[in-house]
Amino acid sequence: MEIAAFYGFSGLAIIAALFILFSRNLIYAAFALFLAFLGVAALYVLAGADFLAVTQIMVYVGGILVLLIFGIMLTQKADKEAISTTPNRVVVSMARQFWGFLIGASLFGFLSYVIVTSNFKMTGESNVSRSTLKTIGVELMTSHLLPFEIAAILLLVALVGAAYLALNRNPAS
Amino acid sequence: MTTIPVEHYLIVAAALFCIGLAIAITKKHLIGILLGIELMLNAVNINLVAFSRHDPERIGGQLFALFVIVVAAAEVTVALAIILRVYGHFRTVDPDKVNELKK
């Protein structure tokens, strides 16, 4: 049952990623990215990371994907006369496609060769039945307190910087 | 309860990472490149979580993945703001057409 769920969700994520790669329409690619994120969240659950799966769904699907779709809609060409009939095409040049596929396939071959030939010796029991929520909370507040505070500062800086960058300084346009 | 071997997680993560790299190379749209980068960050997180299964006392891998998610959220907001500024200035989102410094 767990094996079937693992292969089903990993296949969902990989097929959604391949759809992004071959799709010409960026809105469809964003919705396929939604499916890929859901598949990755299910893989987190199968690996015993329940808190991380919920965080993935809340941050990526609820925040980042909505931002990306807003960005796609705000950067459309507005000078066409028939906006509703022309899809938002993404032009892919042939040389880029060739190099992209070549580099991606060769890197995948290399990585899978390394993973298959390496012999992982795992120590410690893999306990996946207990919730990780208490452990994460205690670790964040004790031994990882400095990265936690730095993450807070980083988010504040990113918020202020993004709001300043996206400010429309030219009201005529 | 049967446990899935860690190599299967690594293979899935490697496939997602390579597809994300191919997306970031082939798309001629700045937001398309951003989609590929997001996919690559997710693939790295799968690796961290898969190895963190064998460390149930101090789950360092999951904490690292949590910070990766935070940094990815900050990166996406700033990148989208820059893309909107580039679109407002050059009226295009093709990274090949934003080549004013080359001329």
Interface residues (C-beta under 8 A of the other chain):
Chain A: E2 I3 F6 S10 A13 I14 A17 L18 I20 L21 L26 A29 A30 L33 A36 F37 V40 L43 Y44 L46 A47 G48 A49 F51 L52 T55 Q56 V59 Y60 G63 I64 L67 L68 F70 G71 I72 L74 T75 V90 V91 V92 S93 R96 Q97 W99 G100 F101 I103 G104 A105 L107 F108 L111 S112 I115 V116 F120 M122 T123 G124 E125 S126 N127 V128 S129 R130 T132 T135 I136 E139 L140 S143 H144 P147 A151 L154 L155 V157 A158 L159 G161 A162 A163 L165 A166 N168 N170 S173
Chain B: M1 T2 T3 I4 V6 E7 H8 Y9 L10 I11 V12 A14 A15 L16 F17 C18 I19 G20 L21 A22 I23 I25 T26 K27 K28 H29 L30 I31 G32 L34 L35 G36 E38 L39 N42 N45 I46 V49 A50 S52 R53 H54 D55 P56 E57 R58 I59 Q62 L63 A65 L66 F67 I69 V70 V71 A72 A73 A74 E75 V76 T77 V78 L80 A81 I82 I83 L84 R85 Y87 G88 V93 D94
